[in-house]
Amino acid sequence: MCTQDCLDKGSRVFVKFQKYVRALHCPVRWTIINIIGNCEKSTGEIFEELKRSGEELSRSGLYYHLSELEEAGIIELAMYREVGGGAPEKVWRLKTKEIRINLLDASEET
C-alpha cells in the first residue's frame, strides 16, 4: 500500500510532466522551439519565420504560444531589444533543451 509520502512524490512528478505536456501538445510550439534553437530570437523574428514556413498565426496567437512555453520553463526572456522608436521587443532563448523525467525517482530534476 502506498504511503502519503509516496503519493506526494508521485503527484510532484505528475504535475511536472503535465506542465510539459500542456506546453508541448501543439505543433506550432515545436516549430517555435526549432526557430529559436541555440540562438536568441526576437518575437518579430519568430513571427516572420513562422510566416515563411506557412504558419497562419496572428501576433496575439504567437504571444499566447510564447507565454505558454515560458510558463512551462521551456523558453525565457533573454533581453529587450530597441526597435526604431517604438516599444522594445522581447528576445527569447531556450531555457530547457532537454526534458528528462525519472519515473522512479521523484526528487530528480529535469
C-alpha positions in Angstrom: 0.0 0.0 0.0 1.3 3.5 -0.9 2.0 5.9 1.9 1.1 9.7 1.8 4.8 10.4 1.1 4.8 8.1 -1.9 1.6 9.8 -3.2 3.1 13.3 -2.7 6.3 12.3 -4.7 4.2 10.8 -7.4 2.0 13.9 -7.6 5.0 16.2 -8.0 6.3 14.1 -10.9 2.9 14.1 -12.5 2.4 17.9 -12.2 5.9 18.4 -13.7 5.1 16.0 -16.6 1.7 17.6 -17.1 3.3 21.1 -17.3 5.4 19.9 -20.2 2.7 18.0 -22.0 0.4 21.1 -21.8 3.2 23.3 -23.3 4.3 20.9 -26.0 1.0 19.5 -27.2 0.8 22.0 -30.1 3.0 21.6 -33.2 3.3 25.3 -33.6 5.2 25.4 -30.3 7.7 22.8 -31.6 8.2 25.0 -34.6 8.9 28.0 -32.3 11.4 25.9 -30.3 13.2 24.9 -33.5 13.2 28.5 -34.8 14.9 29.7 -31.5 17.3 26.7 -31.5 20.6 27.6 -29.9 20.2 31.3 -30.7 18.3 34.2 -29.3 15.3 35.3 -31.5 13.0 38.3 -31.1 9.3 38.0 -31.2 9.3 39.6 -34.6 11.9 37.3 -36.0 9.9 34.3 -34.8 6.8 35.7 -36.3 8.5 36.2 -39.7 10.0 32.7 -39.7 6.6 31.2 -38.8 5.0 33.1 -41.8 7.8 31.9 -44.1 7.2 28.3 -43.0 3.5 28.7 -43.9 2.0 29.1 -40.4 -1.0 31.4 -40.4 -0.7 32.9 -36.9 -1.6 36.3 -35.6 0.8 38.2 -33.4 -1.6 37.7 -30.5 -1.6 34.0 -31.2 2.2 34.0 -31.2 2.3 35.8 -27.9 0.0 33.2 -26.4 2.2 30.3 -27.5 5.3 32.1 -26.3 3.7 32.7 -22.9 2.8 29.0 -22.6 6.3 28.0 -23.4 7.7 30.5 -20.9 5.3 29.4 -18.2 6.5 25.8 -18.6 10.1 26.9 -18.3 11.0 25.9 -21.9 11.9 29.4 -23.1 12.9 32.5 -21.2 13.2 36.2 -21.9 16.8 36.9 -22.8 16.5 40.7 -23.1 14.6 43.5 -24.7 15.8 44.9 -28.0 15.2 48.5 -29.0 13.4 48.6 -32.4 13.2 52.0 -34.1 11.3 54.5 -31.8 8.7 52.1 -30.7 8.4 49.8 -27.6 11.3 47.4 -27.0 10.8 43.9 -28.5 11.3 40.8 -26.4 14.1 38.5 -27.3 13.8 34.8 -26.4 16.1 31.9 -25.8 15.6 28.3 -24.9 15.8 27.7 -21.1 15.4 23.9 -21.4 16.9 22.0 -24.2 16.2 18.5 -22.8 13.4 17.2 -20.7 14.0 14.1 -18.5 11.6 12.6 -16.1 12.7 9.7 -14.0 9.6 7.8 -13.3 11.1 6.1 -10.3 12.8 9.0 -8.5 10.5 12.0 -7.9 13.4 14.0 -6.5 15.3 14.1 -9.8 15.1 17.4 -11.6 14.5 17.9 -15.3 
